[in-house]
């Protein structure tokens, strides 16, 4: 079954954000939809990383379906965004690396982009760690 709609959701800095969507489905009907996530705080050269879950409230009696936790790095328009680059300030690189390590321990599904950023720092950590 193909999705009937795609909803664009722009994430910001808030801890909790609510986006209202509406779909009408007949009794015992089934429907699929997609949610496309983007960020208002991601910069062209730096990824924004979100730790999130989605709750979907449905039916007239407000039933709730919740997803698991996700660790999602917003892809940038530049392929190297968020990756370790040799001319990065070493203090910032070290801070970023330890933040990535801490986040990697979260009980969450990790996006490919997050894993790629972490691997980039792992491969180059001898540049910024003593």
N, C-alpha and C positions, 0 to 999 in steps of 0.2 A: 504494500500500500504506500503510495506516495504522500508526502505531506501536503496539506491543503493551504498552509500559510506559513510564513516566516516572520517572526517578530524580532525587530532590532532593539536591543537593550544596551544603553550606554551606561557603563558603570563609572562612578566617581569615587570620592574618598569616604563616603558615608559607610557606617558599619552595617546599616540595614537600609535597603532600598526596595520600594514597592513599585511594580509596574503592572498596570491593569490591562488585561486583554479580554476579548470577548469572542466566543465562538458558540454557535448553536448547533447542537447535534440531536438528531431524533432519538426517540426511546430505543434503548438497546443498540444504538449506533456506535460506530467507532470512527475515530479521526486521528490524524497525526499532524503535528506541527513542529516547527523548528524554532529555536531561540538562537539568534546570532548576537554574540557578545562583543562589545567594543569598549574602549576606555576613554574618558575625557581627560585623564591625567597622564597617559602615556606620552612620551616625547618621541620625536622622530628618531633619535639615536639611543633611546633608553626604554626598555620594556617596563611595563608595570606588572607586578605579580599580585594576583588575588587568591585568597583562600576563601572559598565560597561553597555554598550549597543552594539549591533552588527548591522552593516550596510552591506547589501548584494547588490552588484552592479551586475546587470545582463543585458542580451541582448546586442546586438551590439551598441545600442544607450544609454548605461549606465544608465538604470533605477535604482532607489534605493529603497530598502525595508529596513526599520529600525525597530528594536525591541524596546520595552520599556526599562526602566532602570532595572538593576538587582544588588542586593547586594549579592555577592557570596563569601563564605568562602571556600578556597581550603581544601578539606578533607586531613587529615594527615594519615600516615600509623599507627599512634598510636591513639587509641580511645580517650584518654584524651587530645590530643593536643588542645591548645587554650582555654580549659576549666579552670576555676579557680581551683587552687590546693592550699591547706592550707599552704604549705611552699614557696609559691610565694612571692617575695619581695612586701611588702604592698604598697609602692609608685607606683610600676609598675602596681600592680593589680588595684589600684584606677585610674590610668591614662587609663588603658585598659578599665575599666568599663565605664568611662565617654566618651571615644571614641566610644564604642559600643552603648551607649545611643544616642549619637549624630547621628551615622550612622543609627540607628533604625528609626529616624525621616525622613530619606530620602524617597522621593516618589519613591519607587522601590519595585520590587518583591524580597523578602528575601529568601535565600536558607535555607533548613532545618538545615544545618551545622551552619550557622550564628545564627539562632534562638536558637539552642542548646548551643552555646557558650554564648550567651547573658543570657539565662536562668540559666546556671551554675554560672555566676557572680551574677545574681539577687539573687539566693538562698543562696549565701555565702557573700553578701555584708556587713553583720555585722562584718565580720572579718577584713575588711580593711577600712571601713568608720567610722568616729568618731561619 
